[in-house]
Amino acid sequence: MPSTPYRPAASPGRERPGGIRVAELDLDGPDGPVLSFRPAPGTAADGAPVRGGDEVYALVRLRGRPVATVVCRVPPGRDPADAVAATARDKLAGRAPSAPSAHGDLPRTSVVVASREGADRLARTLDSLLAQDHPDFEIVVVDNAPVTSATEDLVRLKYGDRVRLVREPVPGLAVAHNRGVAVAGGTVIAFTDDDVVADPHWLTALTAPFADDPRLGCTTGLILPARLTTPAQILLESHGGFAKGFAPRVYDPRHPPAGEPLFPFTAGSFGSGANMAFSAAALRRIGGFDPATGTGTPARGGDDLYAFVSVLAAGHRLRYTPEALVWHHHRERWQDLMNQAYGYGAGLTAYLTALLARRPGLLPALLRKLPRGLAHARAITAHRDTGAGCTPGEHGTQNHPWPRHLSHLERRGMLAGPFGYVRARLRLRGVPLPGVADVGVADAEGGR
């Protein structure tokens, strides 16, 4: 019996009963039998299995390796694993199975997780990090500008000496990350957020490339939704979410990628801050993250984008590896999605402002690419009709739904980003900040 073609049940502004179930399917080859079918880590605690009539968003693995996502509806009375597998085999038809990645000795790694009053979600992140198959790593939690002792209590009482806790009183994600960099003992420093669940192979896949490429400065990985239960979560994932696809890519400043005339300034295509790792030496050499960027500052974001471009500008390569997987808990409410849309726009222009302020040598290249950059910004923030509903997983198609009010918010954020960055810089005047290199961040900025 063929699988039922997927038709979105409703436009993203309407409730879908039960939302979309998120699952993992592992096949023994593109047309092979099912090895396993289970709920994704973020939904496993719900206890409800996939049933007939459910809409399903599934990660497809081939012998454990992530290769695709599919979305389908399970026909009533049909085995869910069989229905999802049929859809997956159709999508993978003709694809040759790829060999598993080989790697040398894995580098000693520090995993930094910044959290601000996030103890209610931090435990599941730490549990997943402690289950990693990487042989040599430490976990550093940065308690950022805490109001309560909840994060400290959680780490000390539940995790003891398995997790290192440091405190950063200055609010801001970039400042918190710099505090983690300052104390990290690994030759590679990985970062993730307190609202993710890391695949057990995440850290190995994310850090293995550093063993083989001495010019590698940064790696990023695949981010998939842990749950799709509300219209806001479904719309965000339909808009592209955080996923960058299943094809590994290497970005090399000596050989700019063909077909990307704005390289390296379209840093959003490289990855996201919830799933990234840096050579510790390279990150410290560029002065770490700009403390006037990121969540928790008036700039609202852009800290990861600034670091990506700075590492590339220093001559290092950046690698995207989809085998490094984390499951991200998207925000559930419409207000959160509206804030996120505004923050996307603000973070984009804030990071560009940070580049010009701290790396003025990039100004000529940015000015040459400015006309195309403005056209690109208009395209990625454009309103797209949502009347036909939305389909999570169709990333990179540029035909995803995006309501007009979110488009307006994103563009308003772009106008506000430079001013937010300046306000953040002014707020940090005279504030002691963590040093991440032989000199402090303030010195790296030119003795602010």
Disulfide bonds with the S-S distance in Angstrom:
none
